[in-house]
Amino acid sequence: MDKVFIHLGTCNTCKKILTELGPKAKKLAQRELKSEPLKAGEVDALKKLAGSYEALFSRRSQQIKKLGLDVSKFGEKDYRKYILEHYSFLKRPVIVIDGQIFIGNAKAAVEGAKSAL
């Protein structure tokens, strides 16, 4: 994963961010989560860049409520398990550029990705 944009194809926020990254975004390989879920080794590689599985975990996933999960009791193994179990548990987008990782749609993450491109 040298230069990749991991996203959900139906996510308007991901589409907006990709557009915001501009023409340089063409350098990024596109990885659509629903059609091509992440494998365990890939999630582990992202964790290594991010520092924790928790940093990759989306607390906004509708699956949390649907499954009745108490995220406050989660440990790293739980975050990893659920990220691998369902694509919606990964905070999106995840942008990897030459060993740097930018997670989510916060302005700082998007600006960081722009600068790294």
C-alpha positions, 0 to 999 in steps of 0.5 A, a space after each residue: 500500500 504505497 499510494 492508495 485511497 480506501 473508500 466506500 463508493 457510495 459515500 458522498 463525503 469520500 467522493 467530495 474529498 477525492 475531488 478536493 485532492 485534485 488532479 494529483 489524486 490520479 496517483 492514488 490507487 482506488 480501493 472500494 471497500 464494499 467490492 474489495 474488503 480489506 484482508 487481515 494483513 492489510 488492516 494490520 499494515 494500516 494499524 502499523 501506520 496509524 498506531 492503533 486499530 482504534 484510530 482506524 475504527 469508525 464510531 459512527 458505524 450504524 452497525 454498532 447500534 444494530 449489533 448492540 455493541 458497547 464500544 467503550 469496553 473494546 480493546 485493540 483485538 475488538 477493533 481489529 475484529 470488527 474492522 475485518 468483519 464489516 466494511 462500515 467499521 473502518 473510518 473513511 476515507 483512509 489515504 496512504 501516501 508513501 508511508 503516511 496515513 490520513 484517516 477520516 474526513 477531518 479538515 486536517 487529514 484532508 489537508 495533510 493528504 493534499 500536502 503529501 501528494 
